[in-house]
Amino acid sequence: MNASKPSFIDTPYFYYDDNVNMRLKDGAPSEVRREFNRFIKAYSDWQRMNVLGLETPPPVYLDEIEDERGI
């Protein structure tokens, strides 16, 4: 996930609700909604992968490295 701040955050359409969830006000332009939806999807995908432990690379054991090198 990209660490840069999305531009929709600086629009007057963006707010956090009482539960600190990210929201857009009604009437947000389509480009703002599109960026918001892409961000939320990317964040959800990242969060799901992270919870499942799929964001971290698989462990590499020394004997595997030695076998690949023929040592």
Backbone as CSV, one residue per row, in Angstrom:
resi,resn,N_x,N_y,N_z,CA_x,CA_y,CA_z,C_x,C_y,C_z
1,MET,0.834,-1.169,0.000,0.000,0.000,0.000,0.885,1.242,0.000
2,ASN,0.531,2.188,-0.797,1.316,3.408,-0.905,1.127,4.251,0.362
3,ALA,2.215,4.793,0.876,2.162,5.543,2.131,1.831,7.017,1.940
4,SER,1.710,7.492,0.700,1.409,8.910,0.491,-0.046,9.200,0.856
5,LYS,-0.298,10.430,1.266,-1.641,10.836,1.692,-2.532,11.023,0.466
6,PRO,-3.689,10.366,0.446,-4.601,10.536,-0.693,-5.145,11.963,-0.742
7,SER,-5.367,12.460,-1.934,-5.818,13.852,-2.074,-7.257,14.054,-1.614
8,PHE,-8.089,12.993,-1.589,-9.478,13.179,-1.161,-9.572,13.634,0.298
9,ILE,-8.536,13.374,1.088,-8.544,13.766,2.504,-8.616,15.292,2.650
10,ASP,-8.052,16.015,1.709,-8.034,17.476,1.779,-9.259,18.134,1.156
11,THR,-10.230,17.328,0.721,-11.434,17.910,0.123,-12.473,18.199,1.212
12,PRO,-13.412,19.098,0.939,-14.470,19.376,1.925,-15.486,18.232,2.038
13,TYR,-15.341,17.190,1.200,-16.292,16.068,1.209,-15.871,14.950,2.157
14,PHE,-14.656,14.980,2.611,-14.129,13.903,3.452,-14.325,14.234,4.929
15,TYR,-14.685,13.207,5.713,-14.778,13.368,7.170,-14.656,12.008,7.850
16,TYR,-14.385,12.039,9.138,-14.410,10.833,9.973,-15.721,10.850,10.748
17,ASP,-16.427,9.711,10.769,-17.666,9.658,11.547,-17.351,9.457,13.030
18,ASP,-18.392,9.299,13.850,-18.212,9.173,15.297,-17.382,7.951,15.700
19,ASN,-17.375,6.930,14.865,-16.599,5.714,15.142,-15.218,5.766,14.500
20,VAL,-14.839,6.920,14.025,-13.550,7.178,13.371,-13.399,6.366,12.078
21,ASN,-14.519,6.169,11.381,-14.487,5.556,10.054,-14.393,6.668,9.018
22,MET,-13.697,6.395,7.940,-13.571,7.369,6.863,-14.859,7.408,6.056
23,ARG,-15.338,8.608,5.752,-16.582,8.783,5.007,-16.453,9.929,4.009
24,LEU,-17.335,9.887,3.004,-17.487,11.004,2.070,-18.906,11.530,2.201
25,LYS,-19.046,12.844,2.147,-20.367,13.466,2.184,-21.080,13.222,0.857
26,ASP,-22.401,13.250,0.915,-23.194,13.172,-0.314,-22.810,14.329,-1.230
27,GLY,-22.829,14.070,-2.509,-22.531,15.111,-3.483,-21.060,15.236,-3.830
28,ALA,-20.228,14.321,-3.316,-18.800,14.355,-3.666,-18.647,14.078,-5.160
29,PRO,-17.777,14.815,-5.837,-17.561,14.600,-7.267,-17.087,13.173,-7.556
30,SER,-17.355,12.718,-8.762,-17.023,11.334,-9.126,-15.542,11.031,-8.976
31,GLU,-14.659,11.989,-9.301,-13.223,11.710,-9.171,-12.811,11.543,-7.709
32,VAL,-13.464,12.265,-6.810,-13.187,12.118,-5.368,-13.703,10.769,-4.887
33,ARG,-14.924,10.403,-5.306,-15.491,9.096,-4.924,-14.631,7.960,-5.460
34,ARG,-14.166,8.090,-6.698,-13.339,7.055,-7.317,-12.043,6.859,-6.529
35,GLU,-11.362,7.948,-6.209,-10.115,7.835,-5.449,-10.382,7.255,-4.058
36,PHE,-11.446,7.705,-3.405,-11.811,7.199,-2.088,-12.070,5.696,-2.141
37,ASN,-12.874,5.249,-3.112,-13.193,3.826,-3.234,-11.962,2.985,-3.525
38,ARG,-11.067,3.484,-4.377,-9.819,2.757,-4.651,-8.955,2.655,-3.399
39,PHE,-8.893,3.742,-2.642,-8.107,3.736,-1.411,-8.683,2.730,-0.410
40,ILE,-9.995,2.767,-0.210,-10.640,1.859,0.740,-10.439,0.409,0.313
41,LYS,-10.560,0.119,-0.974,-10.350,-1.253,-1.456,-8.907,-1.687,-1.237
42,ALA,-7.958,-0.824,-1.588,-6.543,-1.164,-1.406,-6.238,-1.384,0.078
43,TYR,-6.788,-0.540,0.941,-6.571,-0.692,2.372,-7.192,-1.996,2.875
44,SER,-8.397,-2.302,2.424,-9.059,-3.547,2.836,-8.274,-4.768,2.376
45,ASP,-7.784,-4.731,1.142,-6.966,-5.836,0.629,-5.694,-5.994,1.453
46,TRP,-5.026,-4.868,1.733,-3.804,-4.909,2.537,-4.088,-5.455,3.927
47,GLN,-5.164,-4.980,4.541,-5.500,-5.419,5.893,-5.798,-6.915,5.924
48,ARG,-6.554,-7.410,4.948,-6.871,-8.843,4.878,-5.598,-9.672,4.713
49,MET,-4.704,-9.241,3.835,-3.448,-9.963,3.618,-2.591,-9.937,4.880
50,ASN,-2.573,-8.804,5.557,-1.771,-8.658,6.765,-2.306,-9.561,7.877
51,VAL,-3.620,-9.601,8.044,-4.233,-10.447,9.072,-3.946,-11.914,8.787
52,LEU,-3.944,-12.295,7.523,-3.675,-13.680,7.151,-2.184,-14.001,7.176
53,GLY,-1.351,-12.988,7.394,0.084,-13.209,7.417,0.706,-13.316,6.044
54,LEU,0.008,-12.821,5.032,0.505,-12.949,3.659,1.340,-11.757,3.218
55,GLU,1.425,-10.715,4.036,2.228,-9.542,3.685,3.710,-9.797,3.932
56,THR,4.013,-10.721,4.800,5.409,-10.983,5.124,5.931,-12.086,4.211
57,PRO,7.169,-12.000,3.776,7.716,-13.040,2.900,7.846,-14.345,3.671
58,PRO,7.766,-15.468,2.966,7.919,-16.756,3.656,9.332,-16.892,4.214
59,PRO,9.484,-17.618,5.304,10.828,-17.788,5.877,11.727,-18.585,4.946
60,VAL,12.988,-18.266,4.942,13.987,-19.018,4.177,14.937,-19.638,5.186
61,TYR,15.094,-20.934,5.084,15.944,-21.648,6.030,17.322,-21.852,5.429
62,LEU,18.315,-21.894,6.288,19.695,-22.010,5.845,19.914,-23.219,4.952
63,ASP,19.323,-24.365,5.275,19.562,-25.550,4.449,19.011,-25.372,3.035
64,GLU,17.929,-24.588,2.866,17.409,-24.326,1.527,18.415,-23.527,0.711
65,ILE,19.056,-22.536,1.324,20.059,-21.730,0.638,21.251,-22.607,0.278
66,GLU,21.665,-23.436,1.207,22.799,-24.328,0.949,22.489,-25.306,-0.170
67,ASP,21.236,-25.851,-0.207,20.858,-26.773,-1.265,20.869,-26.098,-2.629
68,GLU,20.383,-24.846,-2.696,20.358,-24.118,-3.972,21.776,-23.853,-4.489
69,ARG,22.705,-23.635,-3.603,24.086,-23.348,-4.006,24.895,-24.623,-4.206
70,GLY,24.324,-25.757,-3.824,25.048,-27.015,-3.961,26.119,-27.184,-2.908
71,ILE,25.910,-26.559,-1.764,26.899,-26.647,-0.682,26.591,-27.831,0.197
